[in-house]
Amino acid sequence: MKTNKRLIPGFGISMGITLALLSIMVLIPLASLVVFTAKMDLSDIIKVITRPRVVASFEVSLLTSFIASVINAVMGVILAWVLVRYDFPGKRILDGMIELPFALPTAVAGISLTSLYADTGWIGGLFADMGIKIAYTRVGITIALIFIGIPFVVRTVQPVLEKIDPLYEEAAGILGASRTRIFRKVILPELRPAVFTGFGLAFGRCLGEYGSVVFIAGNQPYETEITPLIIMSELQEYDYPSATAIALVMLAAAFLILFLVNLIQIGNSKILKGGH
């Protein structure tokens, strides 16, 4: 009987290295949040995370991150569709530019967006003439979060689109289905898990984003002050327990979003398997 040889032998060694790296890079840093927060009484923790200024920052971060992630989910699908289904001059350049937010330092992105959308900027000036202010508002924060979150959706949806067999679409078209119906009934069910995954990844990144947002936000308490800035302020005052308590809330929110996304993916997989 023939056995398949693995390229990397030694399950025990490879699993040990994997767990060690995972512990050093992910589990131990996250556990430190719990350890520092545990130094406080429960009443003190509740008092810190329910301060009006902190609650207002939670609202700003969660609301703008959610709106940006929803927009990214829609625009990411459109961008991935264009990159996969069409050939045009400059396609490779556009494809490479999608990953620019990954490579660009967040502070550079923040300064660039602020200069562009300020009342004296190219785009901000046009809206300022109409009485619309973008920079130093929640709209500006959302734009910055869209910028840093869009690659997550595009790169998650793109491989799925590439693997969809066009024969299914052709068969549906032959049977008389319109283009809209083909997209809703044939393509969208295949894309849905990837879209939710990209949404969850973008949302998690947006929640913790600091560098590209802090410049364009204006940091007005109760209006445009984001939670990461509150955490930085606590750290600058050497109040580590309070900073970790606030950070723990954001970590819990990110975990909850990813957990819900995974539940939706499992449900979609069961539906697709049942349909087949």
Buried (B, 14 or more C-beta within 10 A) or exposed (E): EEEEEEEEEEEEEEEEEEEEEEEEEEEEEEEEBEEBBBEBEEEBBEBBBEBEEBEBBBEBBBEBBBBBBBBBBEBBBEBBBBBBEEEEEEEEEEBEEBEEBEEBEBEEBBBBBBBBBBBEBEBBBEBBEEEEBBBBBBBBBBBBBBBBBBBBBBBBBBEBBEEBEEEBBEEBBEEEBEEEEBBEEBBEEBBBBBBBBBBBBBBBBBBBBBBBBBBBBBBEEEEBBBBBBBBBBBBEEEBEBBBBBBBBBBBEBBEEBBEEBBEBBEEBEEEEEEEE
